[in-house]
Every structure is written in structure tokens, then in C-alpha cells.
Amino acid sequence: MHRRITLPLLLLLGALPAAVPAAAPAAPGPWSVIAPLVAGTYAGTCGERPGAADAPGAIAVGADGMVRSAGIEFDPRDSELLELWRGPEGKAVRTKVVLRTMYEEAYFLLLPEGDSYNVALKSGERTLGCKGVTTVPKLNERALAIALAPLLEASGSFECRNGAGEPPRTGTFRLAQGHVQLDRRKFDLTQPGTETLAISRGRGMQYSFLMNDGRGVTALYDARGKLKGAAAYERGLPVLGCGAED
């Protein structure tokens, strides 16, 4: 049985909170897919905040997924929120990575700054920041929809509504091999555009793709990674919302 879903409700479902208490351990979850694409040594000019003088240093993401530097250690599986962004930054395609716990007791940040990256690691009372990092994460090489296919590829049928007053109808969604079809709309996720992925532990996941002309698509997943809804956009505004019962 389908449940009618309006665009405002769909957007509410997609608004993942900045911090949500976890009902269960993170084990191993999405980070096991993402970690190999972020693994590396991010070397630059580093300093412990506040007060320490800057010096050559590095923050490393290991093959085991742990983030470490100078006696500071953070397990991203403890993160309440994981955010990825890939899109145009100047004349290049860049990637942002944000992992943080509920009250930011710990976090890992990888943020583009000009031609390089700023990287930061916090755990407990210690915070280390590095600037001028030239290492580019492997995650930057391909569209997120391709690189993270094990997390994102899905299909399903839903009850769909648009904003033009049409009666609800059954529509289908399919994301596979870098392409999405939602009802009669198709998107090539490898074309120029901005991709975002937000994962809120214990709540779910949202993937979005927005082209430069304002057309785009959003897919919503539950806490188990099961597809639960989708929306299409034109000129940056939602024009179709589809959803099903959990």
C-alpha cells in the first residue's frame, strides 16, 4: 500500500538534523565504503589549536578508516553526521568531507581552499589544523554516484505527486551506473553538477544532484540504506515528490 506524500513532507523527510542521538553502534556501515576513497596522508603546514606554532605535519586516514595525527585519534564510525560534497570550485572539481560527533567532541574536516585543502582533526580537548595540503582524495576522481554505488544504487515504485495539482500516480525510481530515472525524468549524474551526500546515524541518508541550470534529483534512504523516496527539481525548485511507507 502506498502513502500519499506531498512535496513539503518530502522535504521535511529530507532535512537531516545536524545531530541525532544514535540508537545503536555505528558498525561498520557507510564509512566502510567511503573510507578507502578518503584514505591517505594529508601533509601541510600544521598547528595544534590554540596557540601552537605552525610546523610541517600531516593528518592521516588509514586503511582501517581511523584518522590519526600526533597522538590524536578519531574513529569516524562514531560520527553522528557524515557529509560529502563534490562539485565545481573555481575551474576545478573539488570534494569536501565532514565527519563529526553530536556536540563536535570529535571531527574530521577536509575542505578545499584555493588550489589546496585545509584539513582539521579534533578529539576531546585536542584540535589540529593543517593548511596548504595538496593531497587530493581518491573520492574526487569520479562522481559520487559512481564511486559510492554500493550505497546509492537502488530502485523502487512510489506514489508520486507534483506541484501542479495533478492526481497522485505510481512512478518509478532507478539509480544505476551513474544515471537516474525518476518517473519520466532522466539525469546523467556524471555530467557537470554538484553532488551532496548527508548521512545522519540512526536516521537515514540523502543524496542530491543539482545541475547548473537548476534541474536535479534527490533520493532518500532509511537508516538501513533502503530507498524510501525521491524528488525532482527544475530551476532549483521541487516539481515532483515520490514516497512510500517504510
FIKOLZA-1660 file (N, C-alpha, C; in steps of 0.1 Angstrom, whole numbers, plus 5000, padded with zeros to 4 digits):
% residues 246
   i   px   py   pz ch aa at
   1 5009 4988 5000  A  M  N
   1 5000 5000 5000  A  M CA
   1 5009 5012 5000  A  M  C
   2 5005 5022 4991  A  H  N
   2 5013 5034 4991  A  H CA
   2 5007 5045 5000  A  H  C
   3 5015 5054 5004  A  R  N
   3 5011 5065 5012  A  R CA
   3 5013 5078 5004  A  R  C
   4 5003 5086 5004  A  R  N
   4 5005 5099 4997  A  R CA
   4 5015 5107 5004  A  R  C
   5 5023 5114 4996  A  I  N
   5 5034 5122 5002  A  I CA
   5 5034 5135 4994  A  I  C
   6 5033 5146 5001  A  T  N
   6 5034 5159 4995  A  T CA
   6 5048 5164 4994  A  T  C
   7 5050 5174 4986  A  L  N
   7 5064 5180 4985  A  L CA
   7 5069 5185 4998  A  L  C
   8 5061 5193 5006  A  P  N
   8 5066 5198 5019  A  P CA
   8 5070 5186 5028  A  P  C
   9 5062 5176 5028  A  L  N
   9 5066 5164 5037  A  L CA
   9 5078 5158 5032  A  L  C
  10 5080 5156 5019  A  L  N
  10 5092 5150 5013  A  L CA
  10 5104 5158 5018  A  L  C
  11 5103 5171 5016  A  L  N
  11 5114 5180 5020  A  L CA
  11 5117 5179 5035  A  L  C
  12 5106 5177 5043  A  L  N
  12 5108 5176 5057  A  L CA
  12 5116 5163 5060  A  L  C
  13 5112 5152 5053  A  L  N
  13 5119 5139 5055  A  L CA
  13 5133 5140 5051  A  L  C
  14 5136 5149 5041  A  G  N
  14 5150 5150 5036  A  G CA
  14 5158 5159 5045  A  G  C
  15 5153 5167 5054  A  A  N
  15 5160 5176 5062  A  A CA
  15 5167 5169 5073  A  A  C
  16 5179 5164 5071  A  L  N
  16 5186 5156 5081  A  L CA
  16 5191 5165 5092  A  L  C
  17 5188 5163 5105  A  P  N
  17 5193 5172 5115  A  P CA
  17 5208 5172 5117  A  P  C
  18 5213 5182 5123  A  A  N
  18 5227 5184 5125  A  A CA
  18 5232 5173 5135  A  A  C
  19 5224 5169 5144  A  A  N
  19 5229 5159 5154  A  A CA
  19 5217 5151 5159  A  A  C
  20 5218 5138 5158  A  V  N
  20 5207 5129 5162  A  V CA
  20 5213 5118 5171  A  V  C
  21 5207 5116 5183  A  P  N
  21 5212 5105 5191  A  P CA
  21 5211 5092 5184  A  P  C
  22 5221 5083 5186  A  A  N
  22 5221 5070 5180  A  A CA
  22 5215 5060 5188  A  A  C
  23 5207 5051 5181  A  A  N
  23 5200 5040 5189  A  A CA
  23 5209 5028 5189  A  A  C
  24 5219 5027 5181  A  A  N
  24 5228 5015 5180  A  A CA
  24 5242 5019 5176  A  A  C
  25 5252 5011 5178  A  P  N
  25 5266 5014 5174  A  P CA
  25 5266 5016 5159  A  P  C
  26 5277 5023 5154  A  A  N
  26 5278 5027 5140  A  A CA
  26 5281 5015 5131  A  A  C
  27 5288 5005 5136  A  A  N
  27 5293 4993 5130  A  A CA
  27 5288 4991 5115  A  A  C
  28 5297 4985 5107  A  P  N
  28 5307 4992 5100  A  P CA
  28 5301 5003 5091  A  P  C
  29 5289 5000 5086  A  G  N
  29 5281 5010 5079  A  G CA
  29 5288 5017 5067  A  G  C
  30 5282 5029 5063  A  P  N
  30 5287 5036 5051  A  P CA
  30 5302 5039 5051  A  P  C
  31 5308 5041 5063  A  W  N
  31 5322 5045 5063  A  W CA
  31 5331 5034 5057  A  W  C
  32 5326 5022 5058  A  S  N
  32 5335 5011 5052  A  S CA
  32 5335 5012 5037  A  S  C
  33 5326 5019 5031  A  V  N
  33 5326 5021 5016  A  V CA
  33 5334 5034 5013  A  V  C
  34 5332 5044 5022  A  I  N
  34 5338 5057 5019  A  I CA
  34 5352 5058 5023  A  I  C
  35 5356 5051 5034  A  A  N
  35 5370 5053 5039  A  A CA
  35 5381 5050 5029  A  A  C
  36 5380 5039 5021  A  P  N
  36 5391 5037 5011  A  P CA
  36 5393 5048 5001  A  P  C
  37 5382 5056 4999  A  L  N
  37 5383 5067 4989  A  L CA
  37 5388 5080 4995  A  L  C
  38 5389 5080 5009  A  V  N
  38 5394 5092 5016  A  V CA
  38 5408 5089 5022  A  V  C
  39 5412 5076 5023  A  A  N
  39 5424 5072 5029  A  A CA
  39 5436 5079 5022  A  A  C
  40 5446 5083 5030  A  G  N
  40 5458 5090 5025  A  G CA
  40 5464 5098 5036  A  G  C
  41 5476 5104 5033  A  T  N
  41 5483 5113 5042  A  T CA
  41 5482 5127 5037  A  T  C
  42 5475 5135 5045  A  Y  N
  42 5473 5149 5042  A  Y CA
  42 5483 5158 5049  A  Y  C
  43 5494 5161 5042  A  A  N
  43 5505 5168 5047  A  A CA
  43 5505 5183 5043  A  A  C
  44 5508 5191 5053  A  G  N
  44 5509 5205 5050  A  G CA
  44 5515 5213 5062  A  G  C
  45 5512 5225 5064  A  T  N
  45 5516 5233 5075  A  T CA
  45 5506 5232 5086  A  T  C
  46 5510 5226 5097  A  C  N
  46 5500 5222 5107  A  C CA
  46 5503 5229 5121  A  C  C
  47 5493 5230 5129  A  G  N
  47 5495 5235 5142  A  G CA
  47 5483 5231 5151  A  G  C
  48 5486 5228 5164  A  E  N
  48 5476 5224 5173  A  E CA
  48 5469 5237 5178  A  E  C
  49 5456 5237 5179  A  R  N
  49 5449 5249 5183  A  R CA
  49 5444 5247 5197  A  R  C
  50 5444 5259 5205  A  P  N
  50 5450 5272 5201  A  P CA
  50 5465 5272 5205  A  P  C
  51 5472 5282 5199  A  G  N
  51 5485 5286 5204  A  G CA
  51 5497 5280 5199  A  G  C
  52 5497 5268 5194  A  A  N
  52 5510 5261 5190  A  A CA
  52 5515 5267 5177  A  A  C
  53 5528 5268 5175  A  A  N
  53 5534 5273 5163  A  A CA
  53 5532 5264 5152  A  A  C
  54 5530 5269 5140  A  D  N
  54 5528 5260 5128  A  D CA
  54 5541 5254 5124  A  D  C
  55 5541 5241 5119  A  A  N
  55 5552 5234 5115  A  A CA
  55 5548 5223 5105  A  A  C
  56 5557 5218 5097  A  P  N
  56 5553 5207 5088  A  P CA
  56 5547 5196 5096  A  P  C
  57 5536 5190 5091  A  G  N
  57 5529 5179 5097  A  G CA
  57 5519 5173 5088  A  G  C
  58 5511 5164 5093  A  A  N
  58 5502 5156 5085  A  A CA
  58 5490 5151 5093  A  A  C
  59 5479 5149 5087  A  I  N
  59 5468 5141 5093  A  I CA
  59 5465 5129 5083  A  I  C
  60 5465 5117 5088  A  A  N
  60 5464 5106 5080  A  A CA
  60 5450 5098 5082  A  A  C
  61 5445 5094 5071  A  V  N
  61 5433 5085 5072  A  V CA
  61 5438 5071 5068  A  V  C
  62 5438 5062 5077  A  G  N
  62 5444 5049 5074  A  G CA
  62 5435 5039 5067  A  G  C
  63 5441 5028 5062  A  A  N
  63 5434 5018 5055  A  A CA
  63 5423 5012 5064  A  A  C
  64 5425 5013 5077  A  D  N
  64 5414 5008 5086  A  D CA
  64 5403 5018 5089  A  D  C
  65 5404 5030 5082  A  G  N
  65 5394 5040 5084  A  G CA
  65 5396 5050 5095  A  G  C
  66 5406 5047 5104  A  M  N
  66 5409 5056 5115  A  M CA
  66 5416 5069 5110  A  M  C
  67 5414 5080 5117  A  V  N
  67 5420 5093 5114  A  V CA
  67 5430 5095 5126  A  V  C
  68 5443 5098 5122  A  R  N
  68 5453 5100 5133  A  R CA
  68 5463 5111 5129  A  R  C
  69 5468 5117 5140  A  S  N
  69 5479 5126 5138  A  S CA
  69 5484 5130 5152  A  S  C
  70 5497 5129 5154  A  A  N
  70 5504 5135 5166  A  A CA
  70 5497 5131 5179  A  A  C
  71 5493 5119 5180  A  G  N
  71 5487 5114 5192  A  G CA
  71 5472 5117 5193  A  G  C
  72 5466 5123 5183  A  I  N
  72 5452 5125 5182  A  I CA
  72 5446 5114 5174  A  I  C
  73 5435 5108 5178  A  E  N
  73 5429 5097 5171  A  E CA
  73 5414 5099 5171  A  E  C
  74 5407 5096 5159  A  F  N
  74 5393 5097 5158  A  F CA
  74 5388 5085 5149  A  F  C
  75 5378 5078 5154  A  D  N
  75 5371 5067 5147  A  D CA
  75 5359 5073 5140  A  D  C
  76 5359 5075 5127  A  P  N
  76 5347 5081 5120  A  P CA
  76 5334 5073 5122  A  P  C
  77 5335 5060 5126  A  R  N
  77 5323 5052 5128  A  R CA
  77 5315 5058 5140  A  R  C
  78 5322 5066 5148  A  D  N
  78 5315 5073 5159  A  D CA
  78 5307 5085 5155  A  D  C
  79 5309 5089 5142  A  S  N
  79 5302 5102 5138  A  S CA
  79 5287 5101 5138  A  S  C
  80 5281 5112 5142  A  E  N
  80 5267 5113 5141  A  E CA
  80 5262 5118 5128  A  E  C
  81 5271 5126 5121  A  L  N
  81 5268 5132 5108  A  L CA
  81 5280 5130 5099  A  L  C
  82 5278 5126 5087  A  L  N
  82 5288 5125 5077  A  L CA
  82 5282 5132 5065  A  L  C
  83 5290 5141 5059  A  E  N
  83 5286 5149 5048  A  E CA
  83 5297 5149 5037  A  E  C
  84 5293 5147 5025  A  L  N
  84 5303 5147 5014  A  L CA
  84 5297 5157 5003  A  L  C
  85 5306 5164 4997  A  W  N
  85 5302 5173 4986  A  W CA
  85 5312 5172 4975  A  W  C
  86 5307 5172 4963  A  R  N
  86 5316 5172 4951  A  R CA
  86 5310 5180 4940  A  R  C
  87 5318 5190 4936  A  G  N
  87 5313 5199 4926  A  G CA
  87 5323 5209 4922  A  G  C
  88 5319 5219 4913  A  P  N
  88 5329 5229 4908  A  P CA
  88 5333 5238 4919  A  P  C
  89 5346 5241 4919  A  E  N
  89 5352 5250 4928  A  E CA
  89 5362 5258 4920  A  E  C
  90 5359 5270 4915  A  G  N
  90 5367 5277 4906  A  G CA
  90 5367 5269 4892  A  G  C
  91 5378 5266 4887  A  K  N
  91 5379 5259 4874  A  K CA
  91 5380 5244 4876  A  K  C
  92 5381 5239 4888  A  A  N
  92 5383 5225 4890  A  A CA
  92 5371 5219 4898  A  A  C
  93 5371 5206 4898  A  V  N
  93 5361 5198 4906  A  V CA
  93 5368 5195 4919  A  V  C
  94 5362 5198 4930  A  R  N
  94 5367 5196 4943  A  R CA
  94 5358 5188 4952  A  R  C
  95 5363 5183 4963  A  T  N
  95 5355 5174 4972  A  T CA
  95 5356 5180 4986  A  T  C
  96 5345 5180 4994  A  K  N
  96 5345 5183 5008  A  K CA
  96 5341 5171 5016  A  K  C
  97 5347 5169 5027  A  V  N
  97 5344 5158 5036  A  V CA
  97 5342 5163 5050  A  V  C
  98 5331 5160 5057  A  V  N
  98 5329 5165 5070  A  V CA
  98 5323 5153 5078  A  V  C
  99 5330 5149 5089  A  L  N
  99 5326 5139 5098  A  L CA
  99 5326 5145 5112  A  L  C
 100 5315 5143 5120  A  R  N
 100 5315 5149 5133  A  R CA
 100 5306 5142 5142  A  R  C
 101 5309 5142 5155  A  T  N
 101 5301 5137 5165  A  T CA
 101 5290 5147 5170  A  T  C
 102 5281 5143 5179  A  M  N
 102 5269 5151 5181  A  M CA
 102 5273 5165 5186  A  M  C
 103 5281 5167 5195  A  Y  N
 103 5284 5180 5201  A  Y CA
 103 5298 5185 5196  A  Y  C
 104 5303 5179 5185  A  E  N
 104 5316 5182 5180  A  E CA
 104 5327 5180 5190  A  E  C
 105 5326 5169 5198  A  E  N
 105 5337 5165 5207  A  E CA
 105 5348 5159 5198  A  E  C
 106 5344 5155 5186  A  A  N
 106 5354 5149 5177  A  A CA
 106 5349 5152 5162  A  A  C
 107 5359 5155 5154  A  Y  N
 107 5355 5157 5140  A  Y CA
 107 5368 5156 5131  A  Y  C
 108 5365 5153 5118  A  F  N
 108 5375 5154 5107  A  F CA
 108 5369 5162 5096  A  F  C
 109 5377 5172 5091  A  L  N
 109 5372 5181 5081  A  L CA
 109 5383 5181 5070  A  L  C
 110 5378 5180 5057  A  L  N
 110 5387 5181 5045  A  L CA
 110 5380 5191 5036  A  L  C
 111 5385 5204 5035  A  L  N
 111 5378 5214 5029  A  L CA
 111 5387 5221 5019  A  L  C
 112 5383 5223 5006  A  P  N
 112 5391 5230 4996  A  P CA
 112 5393 5244 5000  A  P  C
 113 5405 5249 4997  A  E  N
 113 5408 5263 4999  A  E CA
 113 5418 5268 4988  A  E  C
 114 5413 5275 4978  A  G  N
 114 5421 5278 4966  A  G CA
 114 5425 5266 4959  A  G  C
 115 5438 5264 4957  A  D  N
 115 5443 5253 4950  A  D CA
 115 5447 5241 4959  A  D  C
 116 5445 5243 4972  A  S  N
 116 5448 5232 4981  A  S CA
 116 5437 5229 4990  A  S  C
 117 5440 5222 5001  A  Y  N
 117 5429 5219 5011  A  Y CA
 117 5433 5223 5025  A  Y  C
 118 5423 5226 5033  A  N  N
 118 5425 5227 5047  A  N CA
 118 5420 5214 5054  A  N  C
 119 5427 5209 5063  A  V  N
 119 5423 5196 5069  A  V CA
 119 5424 5198 5085  A  V  C
 120 5414 5193 5092  A  A  N
 120 5414 5195 5106  A  A CA
 120 5409 5182 5113  A  A  C
 121 5415 5180 5125  A  L  N
 121 5411 5168 5133  A  L CA
 121 5410 5172 5147  A  L  C
 122 5399 5168 5153  A  K  N
 122 5396 5171 5167  A  K CA
 122 5392 5158 5174  A  K  C
 123 5397 5157 5187  A  S  N
 123 5393 5146 5195  A  S CA
 123 5395 5150 5210  A  S  C
 124 5384 5151 5217  A  G  N
 124 5385 5156 5231  A  G CA
 124 5389 5170 5231  A  G  C
 125 5399 5173 5239  A  E  N
 125 5404 5187 5241  A  E CA
 125 5414 5191 5230  A  E  C
 126 5418 5182 5222  A  R  N
 126 5429 5185 5212  A  R CA
 126 5424 5187 5198  A  R  C
 127 5429 5198 5192  A  T  N
 127 5425 5201 5178  A  T CA
 127 5437 5204 5170  A  T  C
 128 5438 5198 5158  A  L  N
 128 5450 5200 5149  A  L CA
 128 5444 5205 5136  A  L  C
 129 5450 5216 5131  A  G  N
 129 5446 5220 5117  A  G CA
 129 5458 5221 5108  A  G  C
 130 5456 5217 5096  A  C  N
 130 5467 5217 5086  A  C CA
 130 5462 5225 5073  A  C  C
 131 5471 5234 5068  A  K  N
 131 5467 5241 5056  A  K CA
 131 5477 5239 5045  A  K  C
 132 5474 5243 5033  A  G  N
 132 5483 5241 5022  A  G CA
 132 5485 5226 5018  A  G  C
 133 5475 5218 5021  A  V  N
 133 5475 5204 5018  A  V CA
 133 5472 5202 5003  A  V  C
 134 5481 5195 4996  A  T  N
 134 5479 5193 4982  A  T CA
 134 5475 5179 4978  A  T  C
 135 5474 5170 4988  A  T  N
 135 5469 5156 4985  A  T CA
 135 5454 5157 4981  A  T  C
 136 5450 5151 4970  A  V  N
 136 5436 5151 4966  A  V CA
 136 5430 5137 4969  A  V  C
 137 5419 5136 4976  A  P  N
 137 5413 5123 4979  A  P CA
 137 5409 5116 4967  A  P  C
 138 5410 5103 4967  A  K  N
 138 5405 5095 4956  A  K CA
 138 5391 5097 4953  A  K  C
 139 5383 5101 4963  A  L  N
 139 5369 5103 4962  A  L CA
 139 5366 5114 4952  A  L  C
 140 5376 5123 4949  A  N  N
 140 5374 5134 4939  A  N CA
 140 5374 5129 4925  A  N  C
 141 5379 5117 4922  A  E  N
 141 5382 5113 4909  A  E CA
 141 5369 5110 4900  A  E  C
 142 5359 5105 4907  A  R  N
 142 5347 5102 4899  A  R CA
 142 5334 5107 4906  A  R  C
 143 5323 5108 4899  A  A  N
 143 5311 5112 4905  A  A CA
 143 5308 5103 4917  A  A  C
 144 5302 5110 4928  A  L  N
 144 5299 5102 4940  A  L CA
 144 5289 5090 4936  A  L  C
 145 5280 5093 4927  A  A  N
 145 5271 5082 4923  A  A CA
 145 5278 5070 4918  A  A  C
 146 5289 5072 4912  A  I  N
 146 5297 5060 4907  A  I CA
 146 5306 5055 4918  A  I  C
 147 5313 5064 4924  A  A  N
 147 5323 5059 4935  A  A CA
 147 5316 5052 4946  A  A  C
 148 5304 5057 4950  A  L  N
 148 5297 5051 4961  A  L CA
 148 5284 5043 4957  A  L  C
 149 5286 5037 4945  A  A  N
 149 5275 5029 4940  A  A CA
 149 5269 5018 4950  A  A  C
 150 5278 5012 4958  A  P  N
 150 5272 5002 4968  A  P CA
 150 5262 5008 4978  A  P  C
 151 5264 5021 4980  A  L  N
 151 5255 5028 4990  A  L CA
 151 5243 5033 4983  A  L  C
 152 5244 5038 4970  A  L  N
 152 5234 5046 4964  A  L CA
 152 5225 5039 4954  A  L  C
 153 5230 5029 4947  A  E  N
 153 5222 5023 4936  A  E CA
 153 5210 5016 4942  A  E  C
 154 5198 5019 4937  A  A  N
 154 5186 5014 4942  A  A CA
 154 5175 5016 4932  A  A  C
 155 5164 5010 4934  A  S  N
 155 5152 5012 4925  A  S CA
 155 5139 5009 4933  A  S  C
 156 5128 5014 4929  A  G  N
 156 5116 5012 4936  A  G CA
 156 5104 5019 4929  A  G  C
 157 5092 5016 4933  A  S  N
 157 5080 5022 4928  A  S CA
 157 5073 5030 4940  A  S  C
 158 5068 5042 4937  A  F  N
 158 5063 5050 4947  A  F CA
 158 5050 5057 4942  A  F  C
 159 5043 5063 4952  A  E  N
 159 5032 5072 4948  A  E CA
 159 5038 5086 4947  A  E  C
 160 5035 5092 4936  A  C  N
 160 5042 5105 4932  A  C CA
 160 5031 5116 4931  A  C  C
 161 5035 5128 4935  A  R  N
 161 5027 5140 4933  A  R CA
 161 5036 5151 4928  A  R  C
 162 5030 5160 4921  A  N  N
 162 5038 5172 4917  A  N CA
 162 5031 5184 4922  A  N  C
 163 5037 5196 4919  A  G  N
 163 5031 5208 4925  A  G CA
 163 5021 5215 4916  A  G  C
 164 5016 5208 4906  A  A  N
 164 5007 5214 4896  A  A CA
 164 4993 5209 4898  A  A  C
 165 4990 5202 4909  A  G  N
 165 4976 5198 4912  A  G CA
 165 4972 5185 4905  A  G  C
 166 4981 5178 4899  A  E  N
 166 4977 5166 4893  A  E CA
 166 4974 5155 4903  A  E  C
 167 4965 5145 4900  A  P  N
 167 4963 5135 4910  A  P CA
 167 4975 5126 4912  A  P  C
 168 4976 5119 4923  A  P  N
 168 4988 5111 4926  A  P CA
 168 4988 5099 4916  A  P  C
 169 5000 5095 4912  A  R  N
 169 5001 5083 4903  A  R CA
 169 5014 5075 4908  A  R  C
 170 5014 5063 4903  A  T  N
 170 5026 5055 4906  A  T CA
 170 5037 5058 4897  A  T  C
 171 5049 5061 4903  A  G  N
 171 5061 5064 4895  A  G CA
 171 5072 5055 4899  A  G  C
 172 5082 5054 4891  A  T  N
 172 5094 5045 4894  A  T CA
 172 5107 5054 4895  A  T  C
 173 5116 5048 4903  A  F  N
 173 5129 5055 4905  A  F CA
 173 5139 5044 4903  A  F  C
 174 5150 5047 4896  A  R  N
 174 5161 5038 4894  A  R CA
 174 5174 5046 4894  A  R  C
 175 5184 5043 4902  A  L  N
 175 5197 5048 4902  A  L CA
 175 5207 5037 4899  A  L  C
 176 5214 5037 4888  A  A  N
 176 5223 5027 4884  A  A CA
 176 5233 5032 4874  A  A  C
 177 5246 5028 4876  A  Q  N
 177 5257 5032 4867  A  Q CA
 177 5257 5047 4863  A  Q  C
 178 5255 5055 4874  A  G  N
 178 5257 5069 4872  A  G CA
 178 5245 5076 4865  A  G  C
 179 5234 5069 4864  A  H  N
 179 5222 5075 4858  A  H CA
 179 5210 5073 4867  A  H  C
 180 5201 5083 4867  A  V  N
 180 5189 5082 4875  A  V CA
 180 5177 5084 4865  A  V  C
 181 5167 5076 4867  A  Q  N
 181 5154 5079 4861  A  Q CA
 181 5143 5080 4872  A  Q  C
 182 5136 5091 4873  A  L  N
 182 5125 5093 4883  A  L CA
 182 5113 5096 4875  A  L  C
 183 5103 5087 4874  A  D  N
 183 5091 5089 4866  A  D CA
 183 5096 5091 4852  A  D  C
 184 5093 5102 4845  A  R  N
 184 5097 5104 4832  A  R CA
 184 5109 5113 4830  A  R  C
 185 5116 5116 4841  A  R  N
 185 5127 5125 4841  A  R CA
 185 5140 5116 4842  A  R  C
 186 5150 5120 4834  A  K  N
 186 5163 5113 4834  A  K CA
 186 5174 5122 4837  A  K  C
 187 5184 5117 4844  A  F  N
 187 5196 5125 4848  A  F CA
 187 5209 5117 4846  A  F  C
 188 5219 5123 4840  A  D  N
 188 5232 5117 4839  A  D CA
 188 5240 5123 4850  A  D  C
 189 5243 5116 4861  A  L  N
 189 5250 5121 4873  A  L CA
 189 5265 5123 4871  A  L  C
 190 5270 5119 4859  A  T  N
 190 5284 5121 4856  A  T CA
 190 5286 5135 4849  A  T  C
 191 5275 5142 4845  A  Q  N
 191 5277 5155 4839  A  Q CA
 191 5280 5165 4849  A  Q  C
 192 5284 5177 4845  A  P  N
 192 5288 5188 4854  A  P CA
 192 5276 5191 4863  A  P  C
 193 5279 5192 4876  A  G  N
 193 5268 5195 4886  A  G CA
 193 5274 5193 4900  A  G  C
 194 5266 5195 4910  A  T  N
 194 5270 5194 4924  A  T CA
 194 5263 5182 4930  A  T  C
 195 5271 5174 4936  A  E  N
 195 5265 5162 4943  A  E CA
 195 5268 5164 4958  A  E  C
 196 5258 5160 4966  A  T  N
 196 5259 5160 4981  A  T CA
 196 5254 5147 4986  A  T  C
 197 5260 5143 4997  A  L  N
 197 5255 5131 5004  A  L CA
 197 5256 5134 5019  A  L  C
 198 5245 5133 5026  A  A  N
 198 5244 5135 5040  A  A CA
 198 5239 5123 5047  A  A  C
 199 5246 5118 5057  A  I  N
 199 5242 5106 5064  A  I CA
 199 5241 5109 5079  A  I  C
 200 5229 5108 5084  A  S  N
 200 5226 5110 5099  A  S CA
 200 5224 5097 5105  A  S  C
 201 5234 5093 5114  A  R  N
 201 5234 5080 5120  A  R CA
 201 5220 5077 5128  A  R  C
 202 5215 5066 5124  A  G  N
 202 5202 5062 5131  A  G CA
 202 5190 5068 5124  A  G  C
 203 5192 5077 5114  A  R  N
 203 5180 5084 5108  A  R CA
 203 5179 5081 5093  A  R  C
 204 5190 5081 5086  A  G  N
 204 5190 5079 5072  A  G CA
 204 5200 5086 5064  A  G  C
 205 5198 5087 5051  A  M  N
 205 5207 5092 5042  A  M CA
 205 5200 5099 5031  A  M  C
 206 5206 5110 5026  A  Q  N
 206 5201 5118 5015  A  Q CA
 206 5212 5121 5005  A  Q  C
 207 5209 5117 4992  A  Y  N
 207 5218 5120 4981  A  Y CA
 207 5211 5130 4972  A  Y  C
 208 5218 5141 4968  A  S  N
 208 5213 5150 4958  A  S CA
 208 5223 5154 4947  A  S  C
 209 5217 5156 4935  A  F  N
 209 5225 5160 4924  A  F CA
 209 5218 5172 4918  A  F  C
 210 5225 5183 4916  A  L  N
 210 5219 5196 4911  A  L CA
 210 5228 5201 4899  A  L  C
 211 5222 5202 4887  A  M  N
 211 5229 5207 4876  A  M CA
 211 5229 5223 4876  A  M  C
 212 5238 5228 4868  A  N  N
 212 5240 5243 4867  A  N CA
 212 5227 5250 4863  A  N  C
 213 5218 5244 4856  A  D  N
 213 5206 5250 4851  A  D CA
 213 5194 5249 4862  A  D  C
 214 5197 5243 4873  A  G  N
 214 5187 5241 4884  A  G CA
 214 5179 5229 4883  A  G  C
 215 5182 5220 4873  A  R  N
 215 5175 5207 4873  A  R CA
 215 5183 5198 4882  A  R  C
 216 5175 5189 4889  A  G  N
 216 5182 5179 4898  A  G CA
 216 5173 5169 4904  A  G  C
 217 5179 5161 4912  A  V  N
 217 5171 5150 4918  A  V CA
 217 5177 5147 4932  A  V  C
 218 5168 5143 4941  A  T  N
 218 5172 5139 4955  A  T CA
 218 5166 5125 4958  A  T  C
 219 5174 5116 4964  A  A  N
 219 5170 5103 4968  A  A CA
 219 5171 5102 4983  A  A  C
 220 5161 5097 4990  A  L  N
 220 5161 5095 5004  A  L CA
 220 5162 5080 5008  A  L  C
 221 5170 5077 5018  A  Y  N
 221 5171 5063 5022  A  Y CA
 221 5169 5062 5037  A  Y  C
 222 5164 5051 5042  A  D  N
 222 5162 5050 5056  A  D CA
 222 5175 5046 5063  A  D  C
 223 5174 5043 5076  A  A  N
 223 5186 5040 5084  A  A CA
 223 5193 5027 5080  A  A  C
 224 5185 5019 5073  A  R  N
 224 5191 5006 5068  A  R CA
 224 5196 5007 5054  A  R  C
 225 5195 5019 5048  A  G  N
 225 5200 5021 5035  A  G CA
 225 5190 5018 5024  A  G  C
 226 5177 5015 5028  A  K  N
 226 5167 5012 5019  A  K CA
 226 5161 5025 5013  A  K  C
 227 5159 5025 5000  A  L  N
 227 5153 5037 4993  A  L CA
 227 5139 5039 4998  A  L  C
 228 5136 5052 5002  A  K  N
 228 5122 5054 5007  A  K CA
 228 5115 5066 5000  A  K  C
 229 5122 5073 4992  A  G  N
 229 5115 5084 4985  A  G CA
 229 5125 5091 4976  A  G  C
 230 5120 5100 4967  A  A  N
 230 5128 5108 4958  A  A CA
 230 5120 5121 4954  A  A  C
 231 5128 5130 4949  A  A  N
 231 5122 5143 4944  A  A CA
 231 5129 5147 4932  A  A  C
 232 5123 5155 4923  A  A  N
 232 5129 5161 4911  A  A CA
 232 5127 5176 4912  A  A  C
 233 5137 5183 4906  A  Y  N
 233 5138 5197 4907  A  Y CA
 233 5139 5204 4893  A  Y  C
 234 5134 5215 4892  A  E  N
 234 5136 5223 4880  A  E CA
 234 5138 5238 4885  A  E  C
 235 5148 5244 4879  A  R  N
 235 5152 5258 4884  A  R CA
 235 5154 5259 4899  A  R  C
 236 5159 5248 4904  A  G  N
 236 5161 5247 4918  A  G CA
 236 5149 5245 4927  A  G  C
 237 5137 5243 4922  A  L  N
 237 5125 5242 4929  A  L CA
 237 5119 5228 4927  A  L  C
 238 5114 5222 4938  A  P  N
 238 5108 5208 4937  A  P CA
 238 5096 5208 4928  A  P  C
 239 5095 5199 4919  A  V  N
 239 5084 5198 4910  A  V CA
 239 5077 5184 4910  A  V  C
 240 5084 5174 4917  A  L  N
 240 5078 5161 4918  A  L CA
 240 5083 5155 4931  A  L  C
 241 5074 5149 4939  A  G  N
 241 5078 5142 4951  A  G CA
 241 5072 5128 4951  A  G  C
 242 5080 5118 4955  A  C  N
 242 5076 5104 4955  A  C CA
 242 5080 5098 4968  A  C  C
 243 5071 5090 4974  A  G  N
 243 5075 5083 4986  A  G CA
 243 5066 5071 4988  A  G  C
 244 5071 5062 4997  A  A  N
 244 5064 5050 5001  A  A CA
 244 5065 5048 5016  A  A  C
 245 5057 5039 5021  A  E  N
 245 5057 5036 5035  A  E CA
 245 5070 5029 5038  A  E  C
 246 5076 5032 5050  A  D  N
 246 5088 5025 5055  A  D CA
 246 5085 5010 5057  A  D  C
% end
